[in-house]
């Protein structure tokens, strides 16, 4: 909406139940009818009948509307005048209560007038300058469409879609190292409850107990789980392009064999146990951080750099950025933290994330200026980025304390040669430009 945007429309929360109004009411054509559960604060007049199911809480709904003051019939806002439908999430308090309750009674293609008394509109305050306090509003609303699918892909390109069937409880989501119990069925194709009888799962498992980061999972299954809460049921659709290869351990054929069909998961998250990183005693923080470093080292030795990186980052979550006044304990904390940061910088260097590797090495050096490994890794990353002067400065710091350090000597020679070759090339180009 233009003058009356989502912030305005949320001035009164909805209180909508998960499946909308509890009572199912027949709304006769052209008859003003009270919407159940609204204490006669909301009335609906059906103008054009729609079809299909009504939207549920959490659905993305698309509407056209014209808003008028009942007092004089003046239009204060209209999506039709703008030529652009309005979209919002139903039941989440993004709009006024009258909309959350009223649109939940509609079907696709339906047009109705929602008569919203002040308690279901903008209350005693109104929404100046166009809507006075305690105003009754008339909205002519057409429901153009709705979907319960949510785009949870990292790039927001609809390659990973989620449709919530049952809302979860609590606020925690699974994360790295969380232990969960799930029911899961894997489908080749776009699965939904509406076509359940037409499709057969290619793989399924009930009460599957697993640990994120320590269990082999179907492709993009962890990303799906991270969007869920305990008790939630949802269907996930993964674009075929994200799953080109076969995953026979989960019954998933290669994209070509399944005719480039998407992959779907029907998931219920039954149990969730997370490992808190806060509220731990200093000794426990160090112990838990060390344990993750060891796990990261094991993954590193196996060549699984992605998993190693996750464990090293997890170690830092336990260790934190501040220790406390205990000098003896602080020395052990700092030593452990430098280990975690140093190992992480090595992984980042190997995976091409040179900028973050440099930042981490600088943080280590700020804690321990003579940390040779950090200086050396930083110099390597700086050399790759052609920051030769800074790379040479880092290597010279190593060689001042350790003149016989063969690795630092060799890298210094390499950096000097690359800088010299670059400078000569630039001089040659400059000379040609003015010859």
LINCORKA-V35756 format. One record per residue. N is the residue number from 1. RES is the residue in one small letter. PSI is psi in whole degrees, 0 to 359 (999 if undefined). NEAR is the number of other C-alpha atoms within 10 Angstrom. D_CENTER is the distance of its C-alpha to the mean C-alpha in Angstrom with 1 decimal. Layout:
BEGIN
N&RES&PSI&NEAR&D_CENTER / N&RES&PSI&NEAR&D_CENTER
END
This chain:
BEGIN
1&x&153&18&26.0 / 2&x&278&10&27.8 / 3&x&336&13&29.8 / 4&x&81&17&28.1 / 5&x&189&12&24.4 / 6&x&326&16&21.5 / 7&x&317&12&22.4 / 8&x&315&17&26.0 / 9&x&345&21&25.3 / 10&x&12&19&23.4 / 11&x&339&20&26.5 / 12&x&123&19&27.3 / 13&x&159&18&24.8 / 14&x&316&20&25.0 / 15&x&21&13&25.4 / 16&x&136&21&24.9 / 17&x&166&14&25.0 / 18&x&320&14&22.5 / 19&x&23&14&24.8 / 20&x&195&21&26.3 / 21&x&139&19&30.0 / 22&x&321&11&31.6 / 23&x&138&9&34.9 / 24&x&120&10&35.4 / 25&x&142&12&37.8 / 26&x&126&9&39.8 / 27&x&104&19&39.7 / 28&x&152&13&43.0 / 29&x&135&13&43.1 / 30&x&27&13&44.1 / 31&x&124&12&44.4 / 32&x&121&17&42.6 / 33&x&135&19&41.0 / 34&x&136&18&39.4 / 35&x&126&24&35.8 / 36&x&147&18&35.9 / 37&x&9&13&34.6 / 38&x&10&16&34.7 / 39&x&39&10&38.1 / 40&x&31&14&39.5 / 41&x&353&19&37.1 / 42&x&129&27&35.7 / 43&x&151&22&37.8 / 44&x&136&26&37.1 / 45&x&115&20&39.5 / 46&x&124&23&38.8 / 47&x&316&18&39.9 / 48&x&127&12&38.6 / 49&x&148&15&37.6 / 50&x&196&18&34.3 / 51&x&161&10&33.4 / 52&x&192&9&30.9 / 53&x&155&11&28.7 / 54&x&150&18&27.6 / 55&x&149&24&23.9 / 56&x&168&24&22.3 / 57&x&134&20&20.1 / 58&x&351&21&16.5 / 59&x&145&22&17.9 / 60&x&116&18&17.4 / 61&x&148&22&21.1 / 62&x&125&18&23.0 / 63&x&157&22&26.4 / 64&x&148&21&29.3 / 65&x&158&22&31.2 / 66&x&123&17&34.2 / 67&x&130&19&34.5 / 68&x&153&20&38.1 / 69&x&132&19&39.9 / 70&x&329&16&42.1 / 71&x&319&10&44.7 / 72&x&1&7&45.7 / 73&x&6&11&43.4 / 74&x&143&12&42.0 / 75&x&126&15&38.7 / 76&x&345&15&36.2 / 77&x&147&19&33.2 / 78&x&121&23&32.8 / 79&x&333&17&30.1 / 80&x&322&13&33.0 / 81&x&325&11&34.7 / 82&x&341&11&31.6 / 83&x&26&9&31.4 / 84&x&118&12&27.6 / 85&x&159&18&26.1 / 86&x&137&19&23.8 / 87&x&137&16&20.5 / 88&x&168&18&18.8 / 89&x&123&19&17.0 / 90&x&138&27&19.9 / 91&x&11&28&20.6 / 92&x&13&17&18.0 / 93&x&18&21&20.6 / 94&x&343&21&19.6 / 95&x&176&24&23.2 / 96&x&158&25&26.6 / 97&x&323&29&27.5 / 98&x&326&30&30.0 / 99&x&313&24&27.4 / 100&x&318&28&25.0 / 101&x&317&26&28.1 / 102&x&314&26&30.0 / 103&x&333&26&27.6 / 104&x&344&23&26.8 / 105&x&358&23&30.5 / 106&x&163&24&30.4 / 107&x&161&20&30.2 / 108&x&133&20&29.4 / 109&x&349&15&32.3 / 110&x&144&20&33.5 / 111&x&134&23&34.8 / 112&x&158&26&35.7 / 113&x&124&22&36.7 / 114&x&116&26&34.8 / 115&x&111&29&37.1 / 116&x&111&25&35.2 / 117&x&169&20&37.4 / 118&x&319&22&36.3 / 119&x&340&19&34.5 / 120&x&12&25&32.2 / 121&x&248&31&32.0 / 122&x&12&27&32.2 / 123&x&200&18&34.6 / 124&x&334&12&37.4 / 125&x&332&13&35.7 / 126&x&199&18&35.1 / 127&x&79&19&33.3 / 128&x&152&11&35.9 / 129&x&352&8&37.6 / 130&x&335&14&37.4 / 131&x&111&18&36.8 / 132&x&168&16&39.3 / 133&x&147&15&38.9 / 134&x&27&16&39.3 / 135&x&143&21&39.2 / 136&x&131&23&38.9 / 137&x&147&26&36.8 / 138&x&118&24&37.2 / 139&x&119&23&34.2 / 140&x&113&20&35.1 / 141&x&134&24&31.9 / 142&x&123&24&31.4 / 143&x&109&24&28.5 / 144&x&328&18&27.6 / 145&x&167&17&24.9 / 146&x&154&21&21.9 / 147&x&148&14&19.2 / 148&x&0&18&16.9 / 149&x&140&19&14.6 / 150&x&135&17&11.0 / 151&x&109&16&9.4 / 152&x&13&18&6.2 / 153&x&150&16&7.5 / 154&x&322&10&6.7 / 155&x&359&9&9.9 / 156&x&46&11&9.7 / 157&x&17&11&13.0 / 158&x&24&16&13.0 / 159&x&346&17&13.4 / 160&x&104&25&11.1 / 161&x&145&20&11.9 / 162&x&135&22&11.8 / 163&x&112&19&14.9 / 164&x&129&19&15.3 / 165&x&318&18&18.9 / 166&x&128&13&19.3 / 167&x&147&15&17.3 / 168&x&181&19&16.7 / 169&x&169&11&18.3 / 170&x&188&8&17.5 / 171&x&350&8&14.3 / 172&x&142&15&13.5 / 173&x&150&16&10.8 / 174&x&147&25&12.0 / 175&x&179&20&11.6 / 176&x&129&16&13.8 / 177&x&1&18&17.4 / 178&x&144&18&16.7 / 179&x&127&19&19.5 / 180&x&158&21&18.8 / 181&x&124&18&21.2 / 182&x&154&23&20.2 / 183&x&132&17&22.1 / 184&x&140&22&21.0 / 185&x&133&19&22.8 / 186&x&134&23&22.2 / 187&x&146&24&23.5 / 188&x&107&25&24.6 / 189&x&174&20&23.9 / 190&x&100&17&22.0 / 191&x&145&22&22.5 / 192&x&159&20&22.7 / 193&x&332&11&24.9 / 194&x&333&7&27.3 / 195&x&23&9&28.2 / 196&x&322&10&28.1 / 197&x&343&8&31.9 / 198&x&354&9&31.7 / 199&x&150&14&29.4 / 200&x&133&12&29.8 / 201&x&139&18&27.1 / 202&x&344&14&27.6 / 203&x&140&16&26.4 / 204&x&155&16&25.7 / 205&x&133&13&25.7 / 206&x&144&12&26.2 / 207&x&50&14&25.3 / 208&x&115&13&23.8 / 209&x&124&15&23.4 / 210&x&162&16&21.1 / 211&x&125&19&19.6 / 212&x&124&18&16.3 / 213&x&349&16&17.6 / 214&x&7&12&21.1 / 215&x&136&10&21.3 / 216&x&127&12&21.3 / 217&x&159&15&18.9 / 218&x&157&16&18.7 / 219&x&131&16&16.8 / 220&x&15&14&13.0 / 221&x&324&16&13.7 / 222&x&318&16&11.8 / 223&x&323&15&8.4 / 224&x&311&22&9.8 / 225&x&323&20&11.1 / 226&x&345&16&8.1 / 227&x&358&15&7.1 / 228&x&166&24&10.8 / 229&x&163&21&13.5 / 230&x&133&22&17.0 / 231&x&355&16&19.3 / 232&x&144&19&16.7 / 233&x&138&21&17.7 / 234&x&158&23&15.8 / 235&x&133&23&16.5 / 236&x&139&27&14.3 / 237&x&119&25&15.7 / 238&x&125&25&15.3 / 239&x&142&20&17.2 / 240&x&324&22&20.4 / 241&x&336&13&20.0 / 242&x&346&14&17.3 / 243&x&67&20&19.8 / 244&x&330&17&23.1 / 245&x&160&15&24.7 / 246&x&148&15&26.2 / 247&x&77&14&24.9 / 248&x&333&12&28.1 / 249&x&343&11&27.1 / 250&x&15&17&24.8 / 251&x&14&16&27.2 / 252&x&117&23&25.2 / 253&x&165&21&27.6 / 254&x&158&17&27.1 / 255&x&318&19&25.9 / 256&x&319&12&29.6 / 257&x&331&12&30.9 / 258&x&17&16&28.6 / 259&x&41&12&29.4 / 260&x&26&17&25.9 / 261&x&150&20&24.6 / 262&x&169&22&20.9 / 263&x&136&25&19.9 / 264&x&148&24&18.9 / 265&x&133&27&18.0 / 266&x&112&21&19.3 / 267&x&139&25&17.9 / 268&x&124&25&18.9 / 269&x&104&22&17.6 / 270&x&317&18&21.0 / 271&x&150&16&20.7 / 272&x&126&20&18.3 / 273&x&116&16&19.7 / 274&x&160&15&17.9 / 275&x&109&11&19.8 / 276&x&142&10&20.0 / 277&x&0&17&20.4 / 278&x&164&11&22.1 / 279&x&16&9&25.6 / 280&x&149&13&27.2 / 281&x&157&9&30.7 / 282&x&316&16&31.2 / 283&x&324&14&32.7 / 284&x&323&14&29.9 / 285&x&316&22&27.3 / 286&x&317&25&29.4 / 287&x&316&17&30.0 / 288&x&323&19&26.3 / 289&x&316&28&25.5 / 290&x&321&22&28.5 / 291&x&318&15&27.5 / 292&x&326&21&24.1 / 293&x&316&28&26.1 / 294&x&319&17&28.4 / 295&x&322&18&25.8 / 296&x&320&27&24.3 / 297&x&321&21&27.9 / 298&x&318&15&28.5 / 299&x&321&18&25.5 / 300&x&316&18&26.8 / 301&x&330&11&30.3 / 302&x&356&11&29.0 / 303&x&9&11&27.4 / 304&x&81&14&23.8 / 305&x&327&20&22.6 / 306&x&315&14&18.8 / 307&x&321&19&19.4 / 308&x&315&25&21.8 / 309&x&318&24&19.4 / 310&x&320&19&16.9 / 311&x&320&28&20.0 / 312&x&321&28&21.3 / 313&x&321&20&18.2 / 314&x&321&21&18.2 / 315&x&318&30&21.9 / 316&x&329&25&21.3 / 317&x&319&16&19.0 / 318&x&319&23&22.1 / 319&x&324&27&24.6 / 320&x&185&16&23.1 / 321&x&353&10&24.7 / 322&x&141&9&27.8 / 323&x&295&16&30.3 / 324&x&191&9&33.2 / 325&x&354&8&37.0 / 326&x&102&9&38.0 / 327&x&316&10&39.3 / 328&x&314&8&39.9 / 329&x&325&15&36.5 / 330&x&324&17&34.9 / 331&x&319&12&36.5 / 332&x&321&13&35.1 / 333&x&313&25&31.6 / 334&x&319&19&31.9 / 335&x&316&14&33.2 / 336&x&321&20&30.3 / 337&x&320&25&27.7 / 338&x&322&22&29.5 / 339&x&311&19&29.5 / 340&x&314&26&25.7 / 341&x&320&22&25.2 / 342&x&316&22&28.0 / 343&x&322&22&26.7 / 344&x&318&27&23.3 / 345&x&326&29&25.0 / 346&x&317&22&27.0 / 347&x&316&21&24.1 / 348&x&322&21&22.6 / 349&x&319&20&26.0 / 350&x&334&13&26.4 / 351&x&5&13&23.1 / 352&x&8&12&23.9 / 353&x&70&14&21.6 / 354&x&324&23&24.7 / 355&x&311&15&23.5 / 356&x&326&15&21.5 / 357&x&317&27&24.3 / 358&x&315&22&26.8 / 359&x&315&13&24.9 / 360&x&318&22&24.8 / 361&x&321&26&28.4 / 362&x&323&16&29.5 / 363&x&320&16&28.0 / 364&x&315&23&30.0 / 365&x&327&18&33.0 / 366&x&332&11&32.8 / 367&x&324&14&33.0 / 368&x&94&14&35.7 / 369&x&340&13&37.4 / 370&x&18&14&39.3 / 371&x&101&17&36.4 / 372&x&321&20&37.6 / 373&x&319&18&34.8 / 374&x&318&28&32.3 / 375&x&319&24&34.9 / 376&x&314&21&35.4 / 377&x&320&23&31.8 / 378&x&318&28&31.3 / 379&x&320&27&34.4 / 380&x&315&26&33.2 / 381&x&318&26&30.0 / 382&x&322&22&32.0 / 383&x&318&23&34.5 / 384&x&325&15&32.0 / 385&x&4&12&30.9 / 386&x&27&15&34.6 / 387&x&69&15&34.7 / 388&x&320&21&38.0 / 389&x&315&14&39.7 / 390&x&325&14&36.9 / 391&x&316&25&36.8 / 392&x&324&21&40.6 / 393&x&317&14&40.4 / 394&x&318&22&38.1 / 395&x&323&25&40.4 / 396&x&327&17&43.5 / 397&x&321&18&42.1 / 398&x&313&22&42.0 / 399&x&336&18&45.4 / 400&x&325&10&47.0 / 401&x&334&11&46.3 / 402&x&78&12&46.6 / 403&x&339&12&49.0 / 404&x&12&11&49.2 / 405&x&106&14&45.4 / 406&x&320&11&45.7 / 407&x&317&11&42.0 / 408&x&321&25&41.9 / 409&x&313&16&45.2 / 410&x&317&11&44.0 / 411&x&324&18&40.8 / 412&x&320&24&42.7 / 413&x&318&12&45.1 / 414&x&315&13&42.3 / 415&x&315&24&40.7 / 416&x&318&16&44.2 / 417&x&318&12&45.0 / 418&x&320&15&41.9 / 419&x&316&17&42.3 / 420&x&316&13&46.0 / 421&x&320&12&45.4 / 422&x&314&13&42.9 / 423&x&321&12&45.3 / 424&x&320&12&48.1 / 425&x&319&12&46.2 / 426&x&321&12&45.4 / 427&x&320&12&49.1 / 428&x&317&11&50.2 / 429&x&318&11&47.9 / 430&x&320&11&49.1 / 431&x&320&10&52.7 / 432&x&325&9&52.4 / 433&x&329&8&51.0 / 434&x&15&6&54.2 / 435&x&999&5&56.8
END
